[in-house]
Amino acid sequence: MTGATGATGASSAPDPTGYNPDRIKCVVWDLDGTLWDEIAVETLTDELPVPRPEMLAAIDALAARGVLSSLASRSAPAVLDRMDAVPGLRERFLAPQVSWQDKSESLRRIAKDLGIAVEALVLIDDSPYERAEVEALLPGVRTLDPGEVPALLAAFEDREVTPESRDRVRRYRTEETRRAEGERFQGTREEFLRWCDMRLTVGPAVAEEVPRALELAARTHRLNSSGLTPDRLRALAAADGHELYTARMSDRFGEYGIIGAALVDRTARGSWSCRCWRSPAGSPAGAPRRRSCSG
């Protein structure tokens, strides 16, 4: 195994399991020997091996907490097409990669397609060789044997889950639809974005929106490195002279919930400052993204 275990803020104390849930945005699963027992290309019929129930349950449990799942399998691409015949199976996975390319390359493509850092991926693979290849070429990616999945799930227990987290998989599916429409659109990128009819709504945060603002702060590396931790944000948001705002995005494809937040500090005489942060991939591709301002 290899670990990318840097802390993301004061609210993210080291987990006894050794995992930092704030860093994990997508779990990538191998197929043969991991998702199912047999080797799919060696089956005598077009039927796929039966997925392990405990693995499907783990994928669903992660999705309920806002963690995406993808596939990286060194196998025939036709295996991915055969997954369409199994109700509810392929739809669990975003940006799947099933080919004979190296696992490290598959992970790079998954991260690019999802718009997240490759270090936000975790690979589950039964093969020590495949794990070692990823560890050597992508040292920021943690790799696990399937037997370590229960410990991974335990790291997410008792953590607050926001509506945006629970809906993250659906939002990524919507982004896939938008990307496909963009490829078919006859016109410029600017014309496509106008056609999407994007609407950004900004307003003072209400009580039920604060957990989402804290979640965004915890998952935004830029703010973490500058010292604004979720605990510090919570304290500032409740202090006199500070105002917390949230931003919601929608377009013709659907609602995206809270995709950004800003903390305004009006305590400095003759000036004000604003710290902004947003979801790295929770808003439509091409949407305006503002990070910080002052005046």
Secondary structure, 3 states (H helix, E strand, C coil): CCCCCCCCCCCCCCCCCCCCHHHCCEEEECCECCCECCCHHHCCCCCCCCECHHHHHHHHHHHHCCCEEEEEEECCCHHHHHHHHCCCCHHHCCCCEEECCCHHHHHHHHHHHHCCCHHHEEEECCCHHHHHHHHHHCCCCEEECHHHHHHHHHCCCCCCCCHHHHCHHHHHHHHHHHHHHHHHCCCCHHHHHHHHCCEEEEEECCHHHHHHHHHHHHHCHHHHHHCCCHHHHHHHHCCCCEEEEEEEEEECCEEEEEEEEEEEECCCCCCCEEEEEECCCCCCCCCCCCCEEEC
